[in-house]
Amino acid sequence: MEEVWITPKMREIAHQKAQEMGTLRNSISNGEGNVIGFLGELAANAILGGSLENTYQYDILLKDGRTVDVKSKRAKVKPLPYYECSVSAHNIKQECDFYLFVRVTNELDRAWVLGMIDKREYYQKANFVAK
């Protein structure tokens, strides 16, 4: 787990992108999580050093051509090692190579990049949890 301090510029970019995006169909939070999602992408890319693509299929293109979809959630406190990471059933058909999981504080000042896993491996290990 790596901690990333969110800068004012990162917040500005995330708010701008969220406003441009609006509310997506099937949004769990009715668009309120867009800022969290974009901050998660920015924090992840601060570590990965790829290029932010923000397509439906993936968010980050790595220098070697592999793709990463970032899954971000809000956090009140620093995540503990046993916290689980999840992918909504609405997103299982995205064409990406990896999932990367991030938690962003409610205050939008810090993010924790929790880890990255190959998409195929994720689904081999994942347990389906109904709503």
Backbone atoms as SQL, in Angstrom:
CREATE TABLE atoms (id INTEGER PRIMARY KEY, chain TEXT, resi INTEGER, resn TEXT, atom TEXT, x REAL, y REAL, z REAL);
INSERT INTO atoms VALUES
  (1, 'A', 1, 'MET', 'N', 0.854, -1.173, 0.000),
  (2, 'A', 1, 'MET', 'CA', 0.000, 0.000, 0.000),
  (3, 'A', 1, 'MET', 'C', 0.899, 1.234, 0.000),
  (4, 'A', 2, 'GLU', 'N', 0.584, 2.152, -0.919),
  (5, 'A', 2, 'GLU', 'CA', 1.334, 3.398, -0.992),
  (6, 'A', 2, 'GLU', 'C', 0.394, 4.581, -0.776),
  (7, 'A', 3, 'GLU', 'N', 0.828, 5.500, 0.058),
  (8, 'A', 3, 'GLU', 'CA', 0.051, 6.697, 0.326),
  (9, 'A', 3, 'GLU', 'C', 0.455, 7.798, -0.644),
  (10, 'A', 4, 'VAL', 'N', -0.535, 8.481, -1.184),
  (11, 'A', 4, 'VAL', 'CA', -0.302, 9.596, -2.094),
  (12, 'A', 4, 'VAL', 'C', -1.030, 10.808, -1.534),
  (13, 'A', 5, 'TRP', 'N', -0.315, 11.895, -1.354),
  (14, 'A', 5, 'TRP', 'CA', -0.953, 13.142, -0.917),
  (15, 'A', 5, 'TRP', 'C', -1.548, 13.811, -2.144),
  (16, 'A', 6, 'ILE', 'N', -2.801, 14.178, -2.042),
  (17, 'A', 6, 'ILE', 'CA', -3.509, 14.792, -3.156),
  (18, 'A', 6, 'ILE', 'C', -3.262, 16.294, -3.134),
  (19, 'A', 7, 'THR', 'N', -2.809, 16.801, -4.255),
  (20, 'A', 7, 'THR', 'CA', -2.473, 18.227, -4.360),
  (21, 'A', 7, 'THR', 'C', -3.711, 19.033, -4.777),
  (22, 'A', 8, 'PRO', 'N', -3.661, 20.346, -4.548),
  (23, 'A', 8, 'PRO', 'CA', -4.766, 21.190, -5.031),
  (24, 'A', 8, 'PRO', 'C', -4.976, 21.057, -6.550),
  (25, 'A', 9, 'LYS', 'N', -3.903, 20.902, -7.296),
  (26, 'A', 9, 'LYS', 'CA', -4.017, 20.743, -8.756),
  (27, 'A', 9, 'LYS', 'C', -4.746, 19.439, -9.097),
  (28, 'A', 10, 'MET', 'N', -4.448, 18.368, -8.380),
  (29, 'A', 10, 'MET', 'CA', -5.139, 17.095, -8.609),
  (30, 'A', 10, 'MET', 'C', -6.636, 17.245, -8.331),
  (31, 'A', 11, 'ARG', 'N', -6.984, 17.942, -7.249),
  (32, 'A', 11, 'ARG', 'CA', -8.401, 18.170, -6.930),
  (33, 'A', 11, 'ARG', 'C', -9.083, 18.994, -8.023),
  (34, 'A', 12, 'GLU', 'N', -8.386, 20.012, -8.505),
  (35, 'A', 12, 'GLU', 'CA', -8.938, 20.855, -9.567),
  (36, 'A', 12, 'GLU', 'C', -9.214, 20.022, -10.826),
  (37, 'A', 13, 'ILE', 'N', -8.255, 19.205, -11.211),
  (38, 'A', 13, 'ILE', 'CA', -8.417, 18.350, -12.399),
  (39, 'A', 13, 'ILE', 'C', -9.570, 17.374, -12.197),
  (40, 'A', 14, 'ALA', 'N', -9.639, 16.747, -11.032),
  (41, 'A', 14, 'ALA', 'CA', -10.689, 15.761, -10.755),
  (42, 'A', 14, 'ALA', 'C', -12.072, 16.400, -10.794),
  (43, 'A', 15, 'HIS', 'N', -12.217, 17.572, -10.194),
  (44, 'A', 15, 'HIS', 'CA', -13.517, 18.261, -10.204),
  (45, 'A', 15, 'HIS', 'C', -13.922, 18.651, -11.626),
  (46, 'A', 16, 'GLN', 'N', -12.951, 19.117, -12.400),
  (47, 'A', 16, 'GLN', 'CA', -13.234, 19.510, -13.775),
  (48, 'A', 16, 'GLN', 'C', -13.679, 18.299, -14.599),
  (49, 'A', 17, 'LYS', 'N', -12.957, 17.196, -14.484),
  (50, 'A', 17, 'LYS', 'CA', -13.299, 15.987, -15.246),
  (51, 'A', 17, 'LYS', 'C', -14.659, 15.427, -14.806),
  (52, 'A', 18, 'ALA', 'N', -14.927, 15.482, -13.513),
  (53, 'A', 18, 'ALA', 'CA', -16.209, 14.980, -13.011),
  (54, 'A', 18, 'ALA', 'C', -17.367, 15.811, -13.554),
  (55, 'A', 19, 'GLN', 'N', -17.179, 17.106, -13.607),
  (56, 'A', 19, 'GLN', 'CA', -18.222, 17.982, -14.125),
  (57, 'A', 19, 'GLN', 'C', -18.456, 17.705, -15.609),
  (58, 'A', 20, 'GLU', 'N', -17.373, 17.521, -16.367),
  (59, 'A', 20, 'GLU', 'CA', -17.489, 17.223, -17.797),
  (60, 'A', 20, 'GLU', 'C', -18.198, 15.890, -18.027),
  (61, 'A', 21, 'MET', 'N', -17.937, 14.917, -17.159),
  (62, 'A', 21, 'MET', 'CA', -18.492, 13.578, -17.332),
  (63, 'A', 21, 'MET', 'C', -19.982, 13.526, -17.024),
  (64, 'A', 22, 'GLY', 'N', -20.400, 14.231, -16.001),
  (65, 'A', 22, 'GLY', 'CA', -21.794, 14.145, -15.590),
  (66, 'A', 22, 'GLY', 'C', -22.065, 12.811, -14.912),
  (67, 'A', 23, 'THR', 'N', -23.323, 12.367, -14.909),
  (68, 'A', 23, 'THR', 'CA', -23.699, 11.115, -14.253),
  (69, 'A', 23, 'THR', 'C', -23.760, 9.993, -15.271),
  (70, 'A', 24, 'LEU', 'N', -23.017, 8.936, -15.015),
  (71, 'A', 24, 'LEU', 'CA', -23.016, 7.771, -15.907),
  (72, 'A', 24, 'LEU', 'C', -24.205, 6.864, -15.619),
  (73, 'A', 25, 'ARG', 'N', -24.672, 6.186, -16.641),
  (74, 'A', 25, 'ARG', 'CA', -25.726, 5.190, -16.457),
  (75, 'A', 25, 'ARG', 'C', -25.188, 4.086, -15.554),
  (76, 'A', 26, 'ASN', 'N', -25.989, 3.557, -14.668),
  (77, 'A', 26, 'ASN', 'CA', -25.636, 2.516, -13.701),
  (78, 'A', 26, 'ASN', 'C', -24.689, 3.011, -12.609),
  (79, 'A', 27, 'SER', 'N', -24.547, 4.314, -12.459),
  (80, 'A', 27, 'SER', 'CA', -23.680, 4.850, -11.410),
  (81, 'A', 27, 'SER', 'C', -24.240, 4.475, -10.042),
  (82, 'A', 28, 'ILE', 'N', -23.420, 3.831, -9.232),
  (83, 'A', 28, 'ILE', 'CA', -23.841, 3.416, -7.895),
  (84, 'A', 28, 'ILE', 'C', -24.151, 4.621, -7.017),
  (85, 'A', 29, 'SER', 'N', -23.389, 5.703, -7.192),
  (86, 'A', 29, 'SER', 'CA', -23.566, 6.890, -6.347),
  (87, 'A', 29, 'SER', 'C', -24.230, 8.049, -7.084),
  (88, 'A', 30, 'ASN', 'N', -24.842, 7.754, -8.229),
  (89, 'A', 30, 'ASN', 'CA', -25.508, 8.793, -9.030),
  (90, 'A', 30, 'ASN', 'C', -24.578, 9.949, -9.378),
  (91, 'A', 31, 'GLY', 'N', -23.353, 9.640, -9.687),
  (92, 'A', 31, 'GLY', 'CA', -22.383, 10.642, -10.119),
  (93, 'A', 31, 'GLY', 'C', -21.572, 11.273, -9.009),
  (94, 'A', 32, 'GLU', 'N', -21.953, 11.081, -7.758),
  (95, 'A', 32, 'GLU', 'CA', -21.238, 11.722, -6.655),
  (96, 'A', 32, 'GLU', 'C', -19.830, 11.158, -6.482),
  (97, 'A', 33, 'GLY', 'N', -19.588, 9.960, -6.943),
  (98, 'A', 33, 'GLY', 'CA', -18.275, 9.343, -6.788),
  (99, 'A', 33, 'GLY', 'C', -17.301, 9.669, -7.900),
  (100, 'A', 34, 'ASN', 'N', -17.724, 10.475, -8.881),
  (101, 'A', 34, 'ASN', 'CA', -16.838, 10.770, -10.009),
  (102, 'A', 34, 'ASN', 'C', -15.552, 11.456, -9.576),
  (103, 'A', 35, 'VAL', 'N', -15.643, 12.396, -8.642),
  (104, 'A', 35, 'VAL', 'CA', -14.436, 13.088, -8.164),
  (105, 'A', 35, 'VAL', 'C', -13.509, 12.080, -7.492),
  (106, 'A', 36, 'ILE', 'N', -14.074, 11.193, -6.676),
  (107, 'A', 36, 'ILE', 'CA', -13.268, 10.155, -6.015),
  (108, 'A', 36, 'ILE', 'C', -12.589, 9.291, -7.072),
  (109, 'A', 37, 'GLY', 'N', -13.342, 8.914, -8.092),
  (110, 'A', 37, 'GLY', 'CA', -12.787, 8.081, -9.158),
  (111, 'A', 37, 'GLY', 'C', -11.631, 8.750, -9.875),
  (112, 'A', 38, 'PHE', 'N', -11.799, 10.012, -10.220),
  (113, 'A', 38, 'PHE', 'CA', -10.723, 10.713, -10.917),
  (114, 'A', 38, 'PHE', 'C', -9.513, 10.936, -10.014),
  (115, 'A', 39, 'LEU', 'N', -9.751, 11.221, -8.730),
  (116, 'A', 39, 'LEU', 'CA', -8.614, 11.354, -7.809),
  (117, 'A', 39, 'LEU', 'C', -7.879, 10.030, -7.670),
  (118, 'A', 40, 'GLY', 'N', -8.619, 8.924, -7.635),
  (119, 'A', 40, 'GLY', 'CA', -7.991, 7.609, -7.587),
  (120, 'A', 40, 'GLY', 'C', -7.112, 7.361, -8.799),
  (121, 'A', 41, 'GLU', 'N', -7.593, 7.739, -9.967),
  (122, 'A', 41, 'GLU', 'CA', -6.808, 7.576, -11.194),
  (123, 'A', 41, 'GLU', 'C', -5.539, 8.425, -11.142),
  (124, 'A', 42, 'LEU', 'N', -5.677, 9.666, -10.698),
  (125, 'A', 42, 'LEU', 'CA', -4.514, 10.558, -10.614),
  (126, 'A', 42, 'LEU', 'C', -3.488, 10.029, -9.608),
  (127, 'A', 43, 'ALA', 'N', -3.966, 9.542, -8.470),
  (128, 'A', 43, 'ALA', 'CA', -3.053, 8.989, -7.456),
  (129, 'A', 43, 'ALA', 'C', -2.352, 7.744, -7.983),
  (130, 'A', 44, 'ALA', 'N', -3.117, 6.864, -8.627),
  (131, 'A', 44, 'ALA', 'CA', -2.531, 5.636, -9.181),
  (132, 'A', 44, 'ALA', 'C', -1.478, 5.966, -10.226),
  (133, 'A', 45, 'ASN', 'N', -1.788, 6.913, -11.088),
  (134, 'A', 45, 'ASN', 'CA', -0.849, 7.250, -12.148),
  (135, 'A', 45, 'ASN', 'C', 0.389, 7.973, -11.626),
  (136, 'A', 46, 'ALA', 'N', 0.266, 8.628, -10.470),
  (137, 'A', 46, 'ALA', 'CA', 1.443, 9.248, -9.854),
  (138, 'A', 46, 'ALA', 'C', 2.481, 8.176, -9.511),
  (139, 'A', 47, 'ILE', 'N', 2.007, 6.975, -9.243),
  (140, 'A', 47, 'ILE', 'CA', 2.908, 5.872, -8.929),
  (141, 'A', 47, 'ILE', 'C', 3.309, 5.103, -10.187),
  (142, 'A', 48, 'LEU', 'N', 2.341, 4.839, -11.067),
  (143, 'A', 48, 'LEU', 'CA', 2.600, 4.005, -12.248),
  (144, 'A', 48, 'LEU', 'C', 3.341, 4.733, -13.360),
  (145, 'A', 49, 'GLY', 'N', 3.083, 6.012, -13.514),
  (146, 'A', 49, 'GLY', 'CA', 3.769, 6.781, -14.551),
  (147, 'A', 49, 'GLY', 'C', 3.346, 6.442, -15.965),
  (148, 'A', 50, 'GLY', 'N', 2.099, 6.031, -16.151),
  (149, 'A', 50, 'GLY', 'CA', 1.590, 5.765, -17.495),
  (150, 'A', 50, 'GLY', 'C', 0.951, 7.017, -18.055),
  (151, 'A', 51, 'SER', 'N', -0.019, 6.815, -18.942),
  (152, 'A', 51, 'SER', 'CA', -0.769, 7.958, -19.439),
  (153, 'A', 51, 'SER', 'C', -2.243, 7.755, -19.107),
  (154, 'A', 52, 'LEU', 'N', -2.884, 8.814, -18.629),
  (155, 'A', 52, 'LEU', 'CA', -4.299, 8.761, -18.293),
  (156, 'A', 52, 'LEU', 'C', -5.104, 8.778, -19.580),
  (157, 'A', 53, 'GLU', 'N', -5.889, 7.752, -19.796),
  (158, 'A', 53, 'GLU', 'CA', -6.662, 7.619, -21.022),
  (159, 'A', 53, 'GLU', 'C', -8.144, 7.829, -20.785),
  (160, 'A', 54, 'ASN', 'N', -8.649, 7.395, -19.630),
  (161, 'A', 54, 'ASN', 'CA', -10.045, 7.558, -19.249),
  (162, 'A', 54, 'ASN', 'C', -11.013, 7.098, -20.339),
  (163, 'A', 55, 'THR', 'N', -10.856, 5.857, -20.779),
  (164, 'A', 55, 'THR', 'CA', -11.812, 5.252, -21.702),
  (165, 'A', 55, 'THR', 'C', -12.771, 4.394, -20.885),
  (166, 'A', 56, 'TYR', 'N', -13.813, 3.884, -21.514),
  (167, 'A', 56, 'TYR', 'CA', -14.715, 2.976, -20.798),
  (168, 'A', 56, 'TYR', 'C', -13.977, 1.699, -20.413),
  (169, 'A', 57, 'GLN', 'N', -13.048, 1.264, -21.244),
  (170, 'A', 57, 'GLN', 'CA', -12.361, -0.005, -21.041),
  (171, 'A', 57, 'GLN', 'C', -11.274, 0.070, -19.965),
  (172, 'A', 58, 'TYR', 'N', -10.558, 1.170, -19.902),
  (173, 'A', 58, 'TYR', 'CA', -9.453, 1.303, -18.945),
  (174, 'A', 58, 'TYR', 'C', -9.166, 2.775, -18.693),
  (175, 'A', 59, 'ASP', 'N', -8.397, 3.029, -17.634),
  (176, 'A', 59, 'ASP', 'CA', -8.081, 4.402, -17.229),
  (177, 'A', 59, 'ASP', 'C', -6.643, 4.803, -17.515),
  (178, 'A', 60, 'ILE', 'N', -5.730, 3.823, -17.410),
  (179, 'A', 60, 'ILE', 'CA', -4.305, 4.128, -17.564),
  (180, 'A', 60, 'ILE', 'C', -3.690, 3.183, -18.588),
  (181, 'A', 61, 'LEU', 'N', -2.896, 3.756, -19.474),
  (182, 'A', 61, 'LEU', 'CA', -2.115, 2.976, -20.433),
  (183, 'A', 61, 'LEU', 'C', -0.667, 3.000, -19.955),
  (184, 'A', 62, 'LEU', 'N', -0.135, 1.813, -19.636),
  (185, 'A', 62, 'LEU', 'CA', 1.249, 1.731, -19.171),
  (186, 'A', 62, 'LEU', 'C', 2.208, 1.874, -20.348),
  (187, 'A', 63, 'LYS', 'N', 3.451, 2.200, -20.056),
  (188, 'A', 63, 'LYS', 'CA', 4.453, 2.405, -21.102),
  (189, 'A', 63, 'LYS', 'C', 4.670, 1.165, -21.955),
  (190, 'A', 64, 'ASP', 'N', 4.408, -0.032, -21.382),
  (191, 'A', 64, 'ASP', 'CA', 4.597, -1.270, -22.141),
  (192, 'A', 64, 'ASP', 'C', 3.335, -1.696, -22.910),
  (193, 'A', 65, 'GLY', 'N', 2.294, -0.860, -22.893),
  (194, 'A', 65, 'GLY', 'CA', 1.088, -1.135, -23.657),
  (195, 'A', 65, 'GLY', 'C', -0.021, -1.845, -22.890),
  (196, 'A', 66, 'ARG', 'N', 0.264, -2.300, -21.676),
  (197, 'A', 66, 'ARG', 'CA', -0.788, -2.937, -20.882),
  (198, 'A', 66, 'ARG', 'C', -1.698, -1.859, -20.298),
  (199, 'A', 67, 'THR', 'N', -2.925, -2.273, -19.970),
  (200, 'A', 67, 'THR', 'CA', -3.937, -1.316, -19.534),
  (201, 'A', 67, 'THR', 'C', -4.407, -1.606, -18.113),
  (202, 'A', 68, 'VAL', 'N', -4.772, -0.536, -17.419),
  (203, 'A', 68, 'VAL', 'CA', -5.179, -0.622, -16.010),
  (204, 'A', 68, 'VAL', 'C', -6.509, 0.104, -15.830),
  (205, 'A', 69, 'ASP', 'N', -7.456, -0.571, -15.195),
  (206, 'A', 69, 'ASP', 'CA', -8.696, 0.083, -14.799),
  (207, 'A', 69, 'ASP', 'C', -8.620, 0.318, -13.299),
  (208, 'A', 70, 'VAL', 'N', -8.787, 1.564, -12.881),
  (209, 'A', 70, 'VAL', 'CA', -8.662, 1.951, -11.483),
  (210, 'A', 70, 'VAL', 'C', -10.035, 1.891, -10.818),
  (211, 'A', 71, 'LYS', 'N', -10.115, 1.213, -9.677),
  (212, 'A', 71, 'LYS', 'CA', -11.343, 1.091, -8.899),
  (213, 'A', 71, 'LYS', 'C', -11.133, 1.857, -7.592),
  (214, 'A', 72, 'SER', 'N', -11.861, 2.958, -7.440),
  (215, 'A', 72, 'SER', 'CA', -11.670, 3.845, -6.292),
  (216, 'A', 72, 'SER', 'C', -12.895, 3.841, -5.388),
  (217, 'A', 73, 'LYS', 'N', -12.630, 3.970, -4.096),
  (218, 'A', 73, 'LYS', 'CA', -13.697, 4.088, -3.094),
  (219, 'A', 73, 'LYS', 'C', -13.322, 5.153, -2.085),
  (220, 'A', 74, 'ARG', 'N', -14.351, 5.676, -1.431),
  (221, 'A', 74, 'ARG', 'CA', -14.139, 6.635, -0.341),
  (222, 'A', 74, 'ARG', 'C', -13.609, 5.900, 0.886),
  (223, 'A', 75, 'ALA', 'N', -12.878, 6.635, 1.708),
  (224, 'A', 75, 'ALA', 'CA', -12.365, 6.060, 2.955),
  (225, 'A', 75, 'ALA', 'C', -12.419, 7.109, 4.057),
  (226, 'A', 76, 'LYS', 'N', -12.874, 6.671, 5.226),
  (227, 'A', 76, 'LYS', 'CA', -12.854, 7.567, 6.392),
  (228, 'A', 76, 'LYS', 'C', -11.503, 7.507, 7.079),
  (229, 'A', 77, 'VAL', 'N', -10.871, 6.342, 7.025),
  (230, 'A', 77, 'VAL', 'CA', -9.586, 6.118, 7.697),
  (231, 'A', 77, 'VAL', 'C', -8.656, 5.347, 6.770),
  (232, 'A', 78, 'LYS', 'N', -7.392, 5.291, 7.153),
  (233, 'A', 78, 'LYS', 'CA', -6.412, 4.518, 6.386),
  (234, 'A', 78, 'LYS', 'C', -6.853, 3.054, 6.351),
  (235, 'A', 79, 'PRO', 'N', -6.899, 2.463, 5.157),
  (236, 'A', 79, 'PRO', 'CA', -7.340, 1.063, 5.057),
  (237, 'A', 79, 'PRO', 'C', -6.388, 0.124, 5.804),
  (238, 'A', 80, 'LEU', 'N', -6.958, -0.903, 6.358),
  (239, 'A', 80, 'LEU', 'CA', -6.166, -1.935, 7.034),
  (240, 'A', 80, 'LEU', 'C', -5.861, -3.065, 6.057),
  (241, 'A', 81, 'PRO', 'N', -4.808, -3.841, 6.311),
  (242, 'A', 81, 'PRO', 'CA', -4.372, -4.864, 5.360),
  (243, 'A', 81, 'PRO', 'C', -5.431, -5.908, 4.999),
  (244, 'A', 82, 'TYR', 'N', -6.399, -6.137, 5.855),
  (245, 'A', 82, 'TYR', 'CA', -7.391, -7.170, 5.577),
  (246, 'A', 82, 'TYR', 'C', -8.626, -6.632, 4.847),
  (247, 'A', 83, 'TYR', 'N', -8.679, -5.334, 4.548),
  (248, 'A', 83, 'TYR', 'CA', -9.814, -4.785, 3.809),
  (249, 'A', 83, 'TYR', 'C', -9.875, -5.433, 2.425),
  (250, 'A', 84, 'GLU', 'N', -11.084, -5.680, 1.959),
  (251, 'A', 84, 'GLU', 'CA', -11.262, -6.298, 0.651),
  (252, 'A', 84, 'GLU', 'C', -11.418, -5.241, -0.435),
  (253, 'A', 85, 'CYS', 'N', -11.094, -5.642, -1.651),
  (254, 'A', 85, 'CYS', 'CA', -11.279, -4.790, -2.822),
  (255, 'A', 85, 'CYS', 'C', -12.319, -5.460, -3.705),
  (256, 'A', 86, 'SER', 'N', -13.089, -4.652, -4.414),
  (257, 'A', 86, 'SER', 'CA', -14.168, -5.240, -5.199),
  (258, 'A', 86, 'SER', 'C', -14.359, -4.526, -6.523),
  (259, 'A', 87, 'VAL', 'N', -15.058, -5.237, -7.414),
  (260, 'A', 87, 'VAL', 'CA', -15.430, -4.712, -8.720),
  (261, 'A', 87, 'VAL', 'C', -16.934, -4.906, -8.848),
  (262, 'A', 88, 'SER', 'N', -17.644, -3.857, -9.201),
  (263, 'A', 88, 'SER', 'CA', -19.087, -3.950, -9.379),
  (264, 'A', 88, 'SER', 'C', -19.413, -4.888, -10.534),
  (265, 'A', 89, 'ALA', 'N', -20.483, -5.635, -10.410),
  (266, 'A', 89, 'ALA', 'CA', -20.893, -6.565, -11.471),
  (267, 'A', 89, 'ALA', 'C', -21.195, -5.836, -12.780),
  (268, 'A', 90, 'HIS', 'N', -21.441, -4.521, -12.733),
  (269, 'A', 90, 'HIS', 'CA', -21.679, -3.747, -13.957),
  (270, 'A', 90, 'HIS', 'C', -20.421, -3.597, -14.790),
  (271, 'A', 91, 'ASN', 'N', -19.254, -3.816, -14.183),
  (272, 'A', 91, 'ASN', 'CA', -17.986, -3.518, -14.865),
  (273, 'A', 91, 'ASN', 'C', -17.197, -4.739, -15.297),
  (274, 'A', 92, 'ILE', 'N', -17.737, -5.921, -15.247),
  (275, 'A', 92, 'ILE', 'CA', -16.915, -7.109, -15.467),
  (276, 'A', 92, 'ILE', 'C', -16.502, -7.328, -16.921),
  (277, 'A', 93, 'LYS', 'N', -17.083, -6.621, -17.854),
  (278, 'A', 93, 'LYS', 'CA', -16.758, -6.830, -19.270),
  (279, 'A', 93, 'LYS', 'C', -15.748, -5.828, -19.806),
  (280, 'A', 94, 'GLN', 'N', -15.233, -4.976, -18.948),
  (281, 'A', 94, 'GLN', 'CA', -14.245, -4.014, -19.413),
  (282, 'A', 94, 'GLN', 'C', -13.009, -4.749, -19.909),
  (283, 'A', 95, 'GLU', 'N', -12.460, -4.266, -21.011),
  (284, 'A', 95, 'GLU', 'CA', -11.271, -4.874, -21.596),
  (285, 'A', 95, 'GLU', 'C', -10.033, -4.159, -21.079),
  (286, 'A', 96, 'CYS', 'N', -9.493, -4.693, -19.985),
  (287, 'A', 96, 'CYS', 'CA', -8.264, -4.151, -19.404),
  (288, 'A', 96, 'CYS', 'C', -7.408, -5.325, -18.966),
  (289, 'A', 97, 'ASP', 'N', -6.139, -5.059, -18.722),
  (290, 'A', 97, 'ASP', 'CA', -5.230, -6.117, -18.278),
  (291, 'A', 97, 'ASP', 'C', -5.206, -6.248, -16.763),
  (292, 'A', 98, 'PHE', 'N', -5.336, -5.123, -16.068),
  (293, 'A', 98, 'PHE', 'CA', -5.234, -5.119, -14.608),
  (294, 'A', 98, 'PHE', 'C', -6.334, -4.279, -13.981),
  (295, 'A', 99, 'TYR', 'N', -6.653, -4.621, -12.744),
  (296, 'A', 99, 'TYR', 'CA', -7.437, -3.752, -11.877),
  (297, 'A', 99, 'TYR', 'C', -6.468, -3.216, -10.831),
  (298, 'A', 100, 'LEU', 'N', -6.606, -1.929, -10.509),
  (299, 'A', 100, 'LEU', 'CA', -5.818, -1.318, -9.442),
  (300, 'A', 100, 'LEU', 'C', -6.812, -0.662, -8.489),
  (301, 'A', 101, 'PHE', 'N', -6.636, -0.909, -7.195),
  (302, 'A', 101, 'PHE', 'CA', -7.601, -0.468, -6.188),
  (303, 'A', 101, 'PHE', 'C', -7.047, 0.685, -5.354),
  (304, 'A', 102, 'VAL', 'N', -7.885, 1.701, -5.160),
  (305, 'A', 102, 'VAL', 'CA', -7.483, 2.918, -4.455),
  (306, 'A', 102, 'VAL', 'C', -8.583, 3.309, -3.471),
  (307, 'A', 103, 'ARG', 'N', -8.187, 3.833, -2.336),
  (308, 'A', 103, 'ARG', 'CA', -9.113, 4.459, -1.384),
  (309, 'A', 103, 'ARG', 'C', -8.718, 5.923, -1.260),
  (310, 'A', 104, 'VAL', 'N', -9.718, 6.803, -1.313),
  (311, 'A', 104, 'VAL', 'CA', -9.505, 8.250, -1.231),
  (312, 'A', 104, 'VAL', 'C', -10.254, 8.761, 0.000),
  (313, 'A', 105, 'THR', 'N', -9.614, 9.613, 0.780),
  (314, 'A', 105, 'THR', 'CA', -10.263, 10.133, 1.992),
  (315, 'A', 105, 'THR', 'C', -11.449, 11.016, 1.642),
  (316, 'A', 106, 'ASN', 'N', -12.404, 11.068, 2.553),
  (317, 'A', 106, 'ASN', 'CA', -13.559, 11.951, 2.392),
  (318, 'A', 106, 'ASN', 'C', -13.121, 13.410, 2.274),
  (319, 'A', 107, 'GLU', 'N', -11.996, 13.741, 2.875),
  (320, 'A', 107, 'GLU', 'CA', -11.481, 15.115, 2.832),
  (321, 'A', 107, 'GLU', 'C', -10.765, 15.431, 1.527),
  (322, 'A', 108, 'LEU', 'N', -10.571, 14.408, 0.683),
  (323, 'A', 108, 'LEU', 'CA', -9.901, 14.548, -0.619),
  (324, 'A', 108, 'LEU', 'C', -8.462, 15.049, -0.484),
  (325, 'A', 109, 'ASP', 'N', -7.793, 14.639, 0.599),
  (326, 'A', 109, 'ASP', 'CA', -6.411, 15.084, 0.791),
  (327, 'A', 109, 'ASP', 'C', -5.381, 13.966, 0.653),
  (328, 'A', 110, 'ARG', 'N', -5.832, 12.712, 0.762),
  (329, 'A', 110, 'ARG', 'CA', -4.913, 11.578, 0.645),
  (330, 'A', 110, 'ARG', 'C', -5.600, 10.429, -0.078),
  (331, 'A', 111, 'ALA', 'N', -4.758, 9.611, -0.684),
  (332, 'A', 111, 'ALA', 'CA', -5.250, 8.377, -1.302),
  (333, 'A', 111, 'ALA', 'C', -4.265, 7.267, -0.961),
  (334, 'A', 112, 'TRP', 'N', -4.782, 6.067, -0.878),
  (335, 'A', 112, 'TRP', 'CA', -3.939, 4.897, -0.679),
  (336, 'A', 112, 'TRP', 'C', -4.119, 3.977, -1.868),
  (337, 'A', 113, 'VAL', 'N', -3.017, 3.743, -2.557),
  (338, 'A', 113, 'VAL', 'CA', -3.027, 2.810, -3.670),
  (339, 'A', 113, 'VAL', 'C', -2.773, 1.450, -3.045),
  (340, 'A', 114, 'LEU', 'N', -3.815, 0.606, -3.067),
  (341, 'A', 114, 'LEU', 'CA', -3.788, -0.647, -2.313),
  (342, 'A', 114, 'LEU', 'C', -3.082, -1.779, -3.025),
  (343, 'A', 115, 'GLY', 'N', -3.202, -1.833, -4.319),
  (344, 'A', 115, 'GLY', 'CA', -2.551, -2.900, -5.056),
  (345, 'A', 115, 'GLY', 'C', -3.177, -3.093, -6.420),
  (346, 'A', 116, 'MET', 'N', -2.509, -3.899, -7.224),
  (347, 'A', 116, 'MET', 'CA', -2.933, -4.158, -8.591),
  (348, 'A', 116, 'MET', 'C', -2.915, -5.664, -8.821),
  (349, 'A', 117, 'ILE', 'N', -3.894, -6.150, -9.597),
  (350, 'A', 117, 'ILE', 'CA', -3.989, -7.571, -9.863),
  (351, 'A', 117, 'ILE', 'C', -4.410, -7.780, -11.320),
  (352, 'A', 118, 'ASP', 'N', -3.873, -8.808, -11.929),
  (353, 'A', 118, 'ASP', 'CA', -4.274, -9.184, -13.273),
  (354, 'A', 118, 'ASP', 'C', -5.775, -9.474, -13.274),
  (355, 'A', 119, 'LYS', 'N', -6.486, -8.977, -14.266),
  (356, 'A', 119, 'LYS', 'CA', -7.944, -9.127, -14.301),
  (357, 'A', 119, 'LYS', 'C', -8.366, -10.594, -14.258),
  (358, 'A', 120, 'ARG', 'N', -7.696, -11.448, -15.017),
  (359, 'A', 120, 'ARG', 'CA', -8.057, -12.882, -15.022),
  (360, 'A', 120, 'ARG', 'C', -7.845, -13.492, -13.647),
  (361, 'A', 121, 'GLU', 'N', -6.738, -13.157, -13.005),
  (362, 'A', 121, 'GLU', 'CA', -6.461, -13.680, -11.668),
  (363, 'A', 121, 'GLU', 'C', -7.504, -13.196, -10.670),
  (364, 'A', 122, 'TYR', 'N', -7.927, -11.931, -10.806),
  (365, 'A', 122, 'TYR', 'CA', -8.947, -11.397, -9.909),
  (366, 'A', 122, 'TYR', 'C', -10.198, -12.270, -9.950),
  (367, 'A', 123, 'TYR', 'N', -10.674, -12.580, -11.158),
  (368, 'A', 123, 'TYR', 'CA', -11.916, -13.355, -11.266),
  (369, 'A', 123, 'TYR', 'C', -11.741, -14.819, -10.870),
  (370, 'A', 124, 'GLN', 'N', -10.526, -15.330, -10.931),
  (371, 'A', 124, 'GLN', 'CA', -10.279, -16.681, -10.431),
  (372, 'A', 124, 'GLN', 'C', -10.388, -16.720, -8.908),
  (373, 'A', 125, 'LYS', 'N', -10.008, -15.629, -8.247),
  (374, 'A', 125, 'LYS', 'CA', -9.983, -15.574, -6.796),
  (375, 'A', 125, 'LYS', 'C', -11.247, -14.942, -6.189),
  (376, 'A', 126, 'ALA', 'N', -11.996, -14.200, -6.985),
  (377, 'A', 126, 'ALA', 'CA', -13.114, -13.401, -6.472),
  (378, 'A', 126, 'ALA', 'C', -14.290, -14.253, -6.035),
  (379, 'A', 127, 'ASN', 'N', -15.016, -13.722, -5.060),
  (380, 'A', 127, 'ASN', 'CA', -16.288, -14.316, -4.612),
  (381, 'A', 127, 'ASN', 'C', -17.387, -13.327, -4.963),
  (382, 'A', 128, 'PHE', 'N', -18.430, -13.831, -5.612),
  (383, 'A', 128, 'PHE', 'CA', -19.556, -12.975, -5.939),
  (384, 'A', 128, 'PHE', 'C', -20.351, -12.678, -4.678),
  (385, 'A', 129, 'VAL', 'N', -20.661, -11.400, -4.478),
  (386, 'A', 129, 'VAL', 'CA', -21.480, -10.986, -3.338),
  (387, 'A', 129, 'VAL', 'C', -22.680, -10.239, -3.900),
  (388, 'A', 130, 'ALA', 'N', -23.859, -10.763, -3.637),
  (389, 'A', 130, 'ALA', 'CA', -25.077, -10.126, -4.132),
  (390, 'A', 130, 'ALA', 'C', -25.358, -8.837, -3.382),
  (391, 'A', 131, 'LYS', 'N', -26.071, -7.926, -4.022),
  (392, 'A', 131, 'LYS', 'CA', -26.396, -6.646, -3.421),
  (393, 'A', 131, 'LYS', 'C', -27.172, -6.835, -2.135);
